[in-house]
Amino acid sequence: MIDSAVFLDQLIKKATEQNNTEALKKLHDFDFIKSVNDVSEIMNELGYLRSNVKDIASNTQNEIYSKIANALIRNFFTVYYVNINTGLYIGYTTNENYKTLKISNNGTDFFKDAEKNIYLTIYPDDQEKMAVIMKRDFLVTATKDGSIYKVNYRLLLNNVPTHVSLTAMKITEEDIIIGVSNIEDLAIKEREYKNLIKENLTYANIALALSRNYFSIYYVNTVTNRYEQYNLDDKTQKLEKIDEGDDFFSDSMDNSKKYIYKEDLDKFQYAINKENLINELTKGNALNLTYRQLINGVPTYVSLKAINLFNDINHIVLAVCNIDDQKRKENEFNQRFEQERVFARTDALTGTYNRNYFIEVEDDLNNKIKNKTVKEFSAIVCDINDLKTINDTYGHNVGDQFIKDAASMLKDAFKESLLFRVGGDEFVIIASGNDYKHRVLNLTKLQKANATNKTNKKVIVACGMSDFDPSTDETLDDILKRADFLMYENKKKLKAK
């Protein structure tokens, strides 16, 4: 894994060989390589960028190397450089042995390849979400105006679900970088910390937090409860001690009443309680807490992380970063994703569930029947009488109204059940709970509605109901076949009257 210290050493060595004092000065003026601009400027001086050589592939690789250097030193284990317009892409990965960039993959259509890989490499529960995210249009929108988009999901590494984080950022008008990092691997953090350690132990402990762009960092002695607070100066990019005190835990509890959003106060106070915090850290668990803090009176999402390095429970680091923009985008996406999922499962005409969702429910019920984890339910198959004649005689607008009226009848009779429109004039009800207990009464209610509607020349719905029999039924289809037969018998009786 290439890291910031190794990468910095490589640049210093190159500048020393060239006797480039200006570049050496810049390299010694900061502790971390902070941005693509910093890296690109120095690497340009050292001759890493495009030269006059005619080897276009080599020149292009050097240019891309410069642009993605920042992503690599931030511990992404895979980085893709993607042309949004053409789909052309090059994949890079870091190699632990050689500490150099290696091309791991490339292709002509990143989005098509990503769509294939989603169902091969991503944990099943996260596949649907990532299928939406890895679309061209979504990534273009998410990274517009220089925005950095981040999302966490689970990747199957050696068939083990592993939490990873994807970051997408726009590099040019046509190109974006997509990086994936392993956020379960605490060893990465420890290596980074060791590389950055200073003579002053306090500064060394908070260096890790600094590298993760936290704006407020606390160094706490859990024996004495004394603490020091550091902030990162935006101009100098150096830590400045802004406060200290005798009792971190007492001060935190007092300040939380003023600055923590009231709905998040209880969970914050529980997490920051000394006994609870030390108990978690002793178990080897780093504290990760998302809550809302009042910044200038506005509830703002922040992330608090606490860690004790090298198993030294007597000295801990707590760091806070502003994640409001990321969290709100995540909430917006989740809301949009949920709306799209509901829309995909809903019949537009009637507002009932559609056939797509019926197939999902059918698969779920079949699994429960197979595993003997479902006890009782009924399936009711329903069909509108003479809908084709109504459409041919009065037009489809009248026919659509009959379909909507039929859905209303069924909803009214089976209020707590799943109702699906599975065809033009066909509905299926899966009755459970109270609707199952009162299924005969509910079906009688439908028959009474049919009698009234026949007099008023309104919609007539034929229905057949069958109960799940665990001793004979192997799938939902077994129940539906019985219900379907009874529905046709009911249809004959309704037409004969």
C-alpha positions in Angstrom: 0.0 0.0 0.0 1.5 3.3 -1.0 1.2 6.0 1.7 1.9 9.6 2.2 5.2 9.2 4.0 6.7 6.9 1.3 5.3 9.1 -1.5 6.8 12.2 0.1 10.2 10.4 0.5 10.1 9.6 -3.3 9.5 13.2 -4.2 12.2 14.5 -1.8 14.7 12.0 -3.3 13.8 13.2 -6.8 14.2 16.8 -5.9 17.5 16.2 -4.2 18.9 14.4 -7.2 17.9 17.4 -9.4 19.2 19.8 -6.8 15.8 21.6 -7.0 15.9 23.8 -3.9 12.5 25.3 -4.6 10.8 22.0 -4.7 12.7 20.8 -1.6 11.5 23.8 0.3 7.9 23.1 -0.6 8.2 19.5 0.3 9.7 20.3 3.7 7.1 23.0 4.5 4.2 20.6 5.2 3.6 17.4 7.0 1.0 16.0 4.6 0.5 16.2 0.9 -2.9 17.9 1.0 -4.3 18.2 -2.4 -4.0 17.3 -6.1 -2.8 20.9 -6.8 0.1 20.5 -4.3 1.1 17.2 -5.9 0.7 18.3 -9.5 2.7 21.5 -8.9 5.7 19.8 -7.4 5.6 16.8 -9.7 5.5 19.2 -12.7 8.7 20.9 -11.4 10.4 17.4 -11.0 9.5 16.4 -14.6 6.8 13.8 -13.9 4.3 15.4 -16.2 3.8 15.3 -20.0 7.1 15.7 -21.8 8.1 16.0 -25.5 8.5 12.3 -25.9 6.4 10.8 -28.6 5.3 7.8 -26.5 1.7 9.0 -26.0 0.7 6.1 -23.8 3.6 6.7 -21.4 2.9 10.5 -21.4 -0.7 9.9 -20.7 0.1 7.6 -17.8 2.4 10.1 -16.2 -0.3 12.8 -16.4 -2.9 10.5 -14.9 -0.4 9.4 -12.3 -0.1 13.1 -11.2 -3.9 13.6 -11.1 -4.6 10.5 -9.0 -1.7 10.8 -6.7 -3.8 12.5 -4.0 -6.3 9.7 -4.1 -3.7 7.0 -3.7 -1.9 8.6 -0.8 -5.3 8.7 1.0 -5.3 4.9 1.1 -7.6 4.0 -1.8 -6.7 0.5 -2.8 -8.3 0.9 -6.2 -8.7 4.0 -8.4 -10.4 4.3 -11.7 -9.8 7.2 -14.1 -12.9 7.4 -16.2 -13.9 9.5 -19.3 -17.6 10.3 -18.7 -18.3 10.9 -22.4 -16.7 7.9 -23.9 -16.7 5.5 -21.0 -13.0 4.7 -21.6 -11.2 4.0 -18.3 -8.0 2.9 -16.7 -7.8 1.1 -13.4 -5.0 1.6 -10.9 -4.1 -0.4 -7.8 -1.4 0.0 -5.2 1.2 -2.8 -4.7 2.5 -3.5 -1.2 5.8 -5.0 -2.4 6.8 -2.5 -5.1 5.1 0.6 -3.7 4.4 1.7 -7.3 1.2 2.2 -9.4 0.2 -0.7 -11.5 -2.5 -0.8 -14.1 -4.9 -3.4 -12.8 -7.7 -3.0 -15.4 -8.9 -0.9 -18.3 -11.7 -0.9 -20.8 -13.9 0.9 -23.3 -17.1 1.2 -21.3 -16.7 1.7 -17.5 -20.5 1.9 -16.8 -21.3 -1.3 -18.7 -18.5 -3.2 -17.0 -19.5 -1.8 -13.6 -23.1 -3.0 -14.2 -21.8 -6.5 -14.8 -19.4 -6.5 -11.8 -22.0 -5.3 -9.4 -23.7 -8.7 -9.3 -20.4 -10.6 -9.1 -18.5 -8.6 -6.5 -20.9 -6.7 -4.3 -22.8 -8.1 -1.3 -26.4 -8.9 -2.4 -28.1 -6.5 0.1 -26.1 -3.5 -1.4 -26.4 -4.5 -5.1 -29.7 -2.6 -5.8 -28.3 0.6 -4.3 -25.0 0.4 -6.1 -26.7 -0.3 -9.4 -28.3 3.1 -9.2 -25.1 4.9 -8.1 -22.8 3.4 -10.8 -25.0 4.9 -13.6 -23.3 7.6 -15.8 -26.0 10.2 -15.1 -26.0 9.7 -11.4 -22.2 10.2 -11.1 -22.2 13.2 -13.4 -24.8 14.9 -11.1 -23.2 13.8 -7.9 -19.8 15.3 -8.9 -20.9 18.5 -10.6 -19.5 21.8 -9.5 -16.5 20.1 -7.9 -18.6 18.1 -5.4 -17.0 15.0 -3.9 -19.4 12.1 -3.6 -18.9 9.3 -1.1 -20.9 6.1 -0.3 -20.3 3.1 1.9 -21.2 -0.4 0.9 -20.0 -4.0 1.2 -17.7 -5.7 -1.3 -17.2 -9.5 -1.4 -13.4 -9.9 -0.8 -12.5 -13.6 -0.8 -16.3 -14.2 -0.4 -16.3 -12.2 2.8 -18.6 -9.1 3.1 -16.2 -6.2 3.6 -17.2 -2.6 4.3 -15.6 -0.3 1.7 -16.0 3.3 0.8 -16.3 4.7 -2.7 -15.3 8.3 -3.5 -16.0 10.0 -6.8 -14.5 13.3 -7.8 -14.4 15.4 -11.0 -10.9 16.1 -12.4 -11.8 17.8 -15.7 -14.9 18.5 -17.6 -14.8 15.0 -19.1 -13.0 13.0 -16.5 -13.7 11.7 -13.0 -11.7 9.6 -10.5 -13.5 6.8 -8.6 -11.6 5.4 -5.7 -12.4 2.5 -3.4 -10.9 2.1 0.1 -11.2 -0.6 2.7 -12.7 1.0 5.8 -12.5 -2.1 7.9 -8.8 -2.3 7.8 -7.5 -0.6 11.0 -4.0 -1.7 10.1 -3.9 1.0 7.4 -4.5 3.6 10.0 -1.9 2.2 12.3 0.8 2.1 9.5 -0.1 5.7 8.6 0.2 6.7 12.3 3.6 5.0 12.6 5.0 6.8 9.5 3.9 10.2 10.9 5.0 9.7 14.5 6.9 12.7 16.0 9.1 13.1 19.0 6.2 14.7 20.8 3.8 11.9 21.7 0.8 14.2 21.9 1.4 15.5 18.4 1.9 11.9 17.2 -1.4 10.7 18.6 -3.4 13.4 16.9 -1.6 13.2 13.6 -3.9 10.4 12.5 -6.9 12.5 13.2 -5.3 15.4 11.3 -4.8 13.2 8.2 -8.5 12.5 8.1 -9.3 16.2 7.9 -11.0 16.6 11.4 -11.5 20.2 12.3 -11.4 19.7 16.1 -9.2 17.3 17.9 -9.0 16.4 21.6 -6.1 14.7 23.3 -7.3 13.2 26.6 -5.5 11.6 29.6 -8.1 9.2 31.0 -6.2 8.8 34.3 -6.3 12.5 35.2 -9.1 13.6 32.8 -7.0 16.5 31.6 -7.3 17.4 28.0 -6.0 19.7 25.2 -8.1 20.8 22.2 -6.5 21.4 18.8 -8.0 23.0 15.7 -6.6 22.8 12.2 -5.7 26.2 10.9 -7.2 26.7 7.4 -4.3 28.9 6.2 -1.2 27.2 7.7 -2.7 23.7 7.7 -1.1 23.2 11.1 -2.5 22.2 14.4 -3.0 25.0 16.9 -3.9 24.4 20.6 -6.9 26.5 21.3 -8.0 25.2 24.7 -7.2 22.9 27.6 -9.0 21.8 30.8 -9.0 19.6 33.9 -12.0 17.4 33.2 -12.8 16.5 29.7 -15.8 14.3 30.5 -17.4 16.8 32.9 -16.9 19.7 30.5 -18.2 17.7 27.6 -21.4 16.9 29.4 -21.9 20.5 30.4 -21.2 21.8 26.9 -23.4 19.2 25.2 -26.5 20.8 26.8 -25.7 24.0 24.9 -24.3 22.7 21.6 -25.8 19.3 20.8 -29.1 19.1 19.0 -31.7 18.0 21.5 -32.9 14.9 19.6 -29.3 13.6 19.6 -28.4 14.7 23.1 -29.1 11.4 24.8 -27.0 9.3 22.5 -24.1 11.8 22.6 -24.0 11.8 26.4 -24.2 8.0 26.5 -21.3 7.7 24.1 -19.1 10.3 25.8 -19.7 8.9 29.3 -16.2 8.0 30.5 -17.1 4.5 31.6 -19.0 3.7 28.4 -16.2 5.1 26.2 -13.4 3.3 27.9 -15.4 0.1 27.9 -15.8 0.2 24.1 -12.1 1.2 23.5 -10.9 -1.6 25.8 -12.8 -4.1 23.7 -10.9 -2.8 20.7 -13.9 -0.9 19.2 -13.2 2.6 17.9 -16.1 4.9 18.7 -17.9 6.2 15.5 -20.8 8.5 16.3 -22.8 10.7 13.9 -25.0 13.4 15.5 -26.1 17.0 15.0 -24.2 19.9 16.6 -25.5 23.4 16.7 -23.1 25.5 14.6 -24.1 29.2 14.5 -27.4 28.0 15.8 -28.0 25.6 12.9 -28.2 21.8 13.4 -25.2 20.4 11.5 -24.3 16.8 11.0 -20.8 16.0 12.4 -18.9 12.8 13.0 -17.0 12.0 16.2 -14.4 9.3 16.3 -12.4 8.2 19.3 -9.5 5.8 19.3 -6.7 4.7 21.6 -3.6 3.9 19.7 -1.2 1.1 20.5 -3.7 -0.2 23.2 -2.8 2.7 25.5 -6.2 3.3 27.1 -4.7 6.0 29.3 -4.4 8.3 26.3 -7.1 8.7 23.7 -7.8 10.9 20.7 -11.2 12.2 19.9 -11.8 14.1 16.6 -14.8 15.9 15.1 -15.4 16.6 11.4 -18.2 18.3 9.6 -20.1 15.8 7.4 -23.2 17.9 7.0 -23.0 18.2 3.2 -22.2 14.5 2.7 -24.9 13.4 5.2 -27.6 15.5 3.6 -26.7 14.2 0.2 -26.9 10.7 1.5 -30.3 11.3 3.1 -31.5 12.9 -0.1 -30.3 9.9 -2.1 -31.9 7.4 0.3 -35.1 9.3 0.1 -35.0 9.4 -3.7 -34.0 5.7 -3.8 -36.9 4.8 -1.6 -39.3 6.8 -3.7 -38.0 5.1 -6.9 -38.3 1.7 -5.2 -41.9 2.4 -4.2 -42.7 3.7 -7.7 -41.2 0.5 -9.2 -43.5 -1.6 -7.0 -46.7 0.4 -7.6 -49.4 0.1 -10.2 -49.8 3.6 -11.7 -53.5 3.3 -12.4 -54.8 1.9 -9.1 -52.1 2.7 -6.6 -52.0 -1.0 -5.6 -48.8 -3.1 -5.7 -47.9 -4.3 -9.2 -46.8 -7.6 -10.7 -43.1 -6.8 -10.1 -43.6 -6.7 -6.3 -46.0 -9.7 -6.5 -43.0 -11.7 -7.9 -40.8 -10.6 -4.9 -43.5 -11.5 -2.4 -44.1 -14.8 -4.1 -40.4 -15.7 -3.9 -40.4 -14.7 -0.2 -43.4 -16.8 0.6 -42.0 -19.8 -1.3 -38.9 -19.6 0.8 -40.9 -19.4 4.0 -43.1 -22.3 3.0 -40.0 -24.3 2.2 -38.4 -23.5 5.5 -41.7 -23.9 7.4 -41.5 -20.4 8.8 -45.0 -19.3 7.7 -48.1 -20.5 9.5 -51.3 -19.1 8.0 -52.5 -16.9 5.2 -55.0 -17.0 2.4 -54.7 -16.1 -1.3 -57.7 -14.5 -3.0 -57.7 -14.4 -6.9 -60.0 -11.7 -8.3 -61.1 -10.9 -11.9 -63.3 -8.1 -13.2 -66.3 -9.3 -15.1 -66.7 -8.3 -18.8 -63.9 -5.7 -18.8 -63.2 -6.3 -22.5 -66.9 -5.7 -23.4 -66.9 -2.5 -21.3 -63.7 -1.2 -23.1 -65.1 -2.1 -26.5 -68.5 -0.5 -25.8 -67.8 2.5 -23.7 -64.1 3.1 -24.3 -60.9 2.6 -22.2 -61.5 5.6 -20.0 -64.6 4.0 -18.6 -62.7 0.7 -18.4 -60.0 2.3 -16.4 -62.5 3.7 -14.0 -63.9 0.2 -13.5 -60.4 -1.1 -12.8 -59.9 1.7 -10.2 -63.3 1.0 -8.7 -62.5 -2.7 -8.4 -59.2 -1.9 -6.6 -61.2 0.3 -4.1 -63.7 -2.5 -3.4 -60.9 -4.9 -2.7 -58.9 -2.5 -0.5 -62.1 -1.7 1.4 -62.8 -5.4 2.1 -59.2 -6.5 2.9 -57.8 -3.3 4.5 -54.7 -4.9 6.1 -53.6 -7.2 3.3 -51.2 -7.0 0.3 -53.2 -6.2 -2.8 -51.6 -6.7 -6.3 -52.8 -5.9 -9.7 -51.2 -8.7 -11.7 -52.9 -8.2 -15.1 -55.2 -5.9 -16.9 -58.3 -7.1 -15.0 -56.7 -9.5 -12.5 -55.9 -8.9 -8.8 -54.4 -11.1 -6.1 -54.8 -10.6 -2.4 -52.5 -12.2 0.2 -54.5 -12.0 3.4 -52.8 -12.4 6.8 -53.3 -11.2 10.4 -56.7 -9.8 11.2 -57.8 -10.0 7.5 -57.0 -13.8 7.6 -59.0 -14.2 10.8 -62.0 -12.4 9.2 -61.5 -13.7 5.6 -64.9 -15.2 5.3 -66.6 -12.1 6.5 -64.5 -10.0 4.2 -65.3 -12.1 1.2 -69.0 -11.9 2.1 -68.6 -8.1 2.2 -67.3 -8.3 -1.4 -70.2 -10.4 -2.6 -72.6 -7.8 -1.1 -70.8 -5.0 -2.9 -71.1 -7.0 -6.2 -74.9 -7.4 -5.7 -75.3 -3.6 -5.2 -73.0 -2.8 -8.1 -74.9 -5.2 -10.4 -78.1 -3.3 -9.7 -76.4 0.0 -10.4 -74.5 -1.3 -13.4 -71.1 -0.8 -11.8 -68.0 -3.0 -11.6 -68.5 -6.7 -10.7 -65.4 -8.6 -9.3 -65.4 -12.4 -9.2 -63.3 -13.8 -6.4 -61.9 -17.2 -5.3 -60.2 -17.8 -1.9 -58.0 -20.6 -0.7 -56.1 -21.1 2.5 -52.5 -22.2 2.8 -52.3 -25.9 3.8 -48.8 -26.6 5.3 -49.4 -30.4 4.9 -49.7 -30.3 1.1 -48.8 -26.9 -0.3 -45.2 -26.6 -1.5 -45.4 -23.2 -3.2 -47.8 -20.2 -3.4 -48.8 -21.4 -6.9 -50.4 -24.4 -5.3 -52.8 -22.1 -3.4 -53.3 -19.8 -6.3 -54.5 -22.7 -8.6 -57.2 -23.6 -6.1 -58.2 -20.0 -5.7 -58.2 -19.5 -9.4 -60.6 -22.4 -9.9 -63.0 -21.0 -7.3 -62.8 -17.6 -8.9 -64.1 -19.0 -12.2 -66.8 -20.8 -10.4 -67.8 -17.5 -8.7 -67.7 -15.8 -12.1 -70.2 -18.3 -13.6 -72.6 -17.7 -10.7 -72.4 -13.9 -11.0 -73.1 -14.0 -14.8 -75.9 -16.5 -14.3 -77.8 -14.2 -11.9 
